[in-house]
Amino acid sequence: MPDPSTMRRAVLPVLLALGGLAGGVLGVRLLIRADPSKAGENPYEYRLDSFRNPGPEPPRWAETAPIDTGMREPRGIAADARGGLAVAGDANVVSFDHGGKRTGSFDLGGAAFCVAVDPGGDLVLGMKDHVEVWGTDGARKESWASLGEEARLTSIAAGREQVVAADAGNRLVWRFDRSGVLAGTVGEEPRPGGTTGFVVPSPFFDAAFGPDGSLWVADPGRQRVERYSPEGTWKSSWGRASMEIDGFCG
């Protein structure tokens, strides 16, 4: 049997030669791909220049004066029927009129992560794991049951007949009647194509009512929005993965 030390001495030059060959090939490939006209540029630079032009159509919206909420961490915002705003953040709710003038605030005693204004003018707040209803005078009217330790409410919508809360922790949408009784969930039934549930990779998960009463829910991981009946039956969806204006970048 050959001496092991002799074998190592014989194999080592071969390994070094192969390593040098691989490095040489890699070097040749880099030299071949390099473009002398772009010397000094980073070929892996993350650039969004091509997406800054919104296209030939004029923009539908324009930014006006910003509103200073005075909060360290604003989390939720909702408009009322008069064009005023309610902003939830820190452990407070701050209200503004349609011109951005501060009109009031009150302490919640805990953090709210989303807010909606119901048709009667009350504030419906998504705390971490439950829903609360507050009057604009700062009086808490209702506190609904906890949805469990995994719950993380990130969006809430209040209609005339029901309230829905998007839960990024449990990855579903809860439906309640106006008294806070659980009426069902949205997203657990199979859709066409066999998909079930929502893909929620981070705590950003939204739901809203459309003008016709339809419920719209974002499916962030699938990069689309889905339309449901008010009772939670799937109707349609649209969306595609894209950096273009009509797509979702994820």
VENHU-V150922 format. One record per pair of residues at least 24 apart in sequence whose ideal C-beta (glycine too) atoms are under 8 Angstrom apart, sorted by sequence separation. I is the first residue (numbers start at 1). GAP is how many residues later the second one is. If there is no record, write none. Layout:
{{I;GAP} {I;GAP}}
//
This chain:
{{70;24} {88;24} {108;24} {128;24} {129;24} {198;24} {223;24} {224;24} {69;25} {88;25} {128;25} {131;25} {172;25} {173;25} {223;25} {88;26} {108;26} {127;26} {171;26} {172;26} {223;26} {88;27} {126;27} {147;27} {171;27} {195;27} {223;27} {87;28} {106;28} {126;28} {171;28} {67;29} {86;29} {126;29} {171;29} {186;29} {221;29} {93;30} {126;30} {187;30} {220;30} {86;31} {106;31} {107;31} {125;31} {186;31} {70;32} {93;32} {104;32} {106;32} {124;32} {131;32} {144;32} {168;32} {67;33} {104;34} {124;34} {131;34} {168;34} {169;34} {171;34} {173;34} {65;35} {145;35} {168;35} {191;35} {75;36} {76;36} {81;36} {144;36} {168;36} {75;37} {76;37} {78;37} {80;37} {86;37} {88;37} {145;37} {168;37} {75;38} {76;38} {77;38} {78;38} {79;38} {81;38} {142;38} {167;38} {75;39} {76;39} {78;39} {113;39} {114;39} {119;39} {124;39} {126;39} {166;39} {81;40} {113;40} {114;40} {116;40} {118;40} {119;40} {166;40} {80;41} {93;41} {95;41} {113;41} {114;41} {115;41} {116;41} {117;41} {118;41} {119;41} {166;41} {114;42} {116;42} {165;42} {173;42} {186;42} {192;42} {164;43} {189;43} {191;43} {173;44} {189;44} {78;45} {118;45} {131;45} {164;45} {189;45} {186;46} {191;46} {116;47} {133;47} {184;47} {185;47} {184;48} {76;49} {131;49} {154;49} {76;50} {154;50} {155;50} {157;50} {159;50} {114;51} {152;51} {154;51} {155;51} {156;51} {157;51} {164;51} {166;51} {114;52} {154;52} {155;52} {157;52} {166;52} {155;53} {159;54} {175;57} {157;58} {173;59} {162;68} {161;69} {159;71} {76;80} {55;190} {54;191} {51;192} {51;193} {48;195}}
//
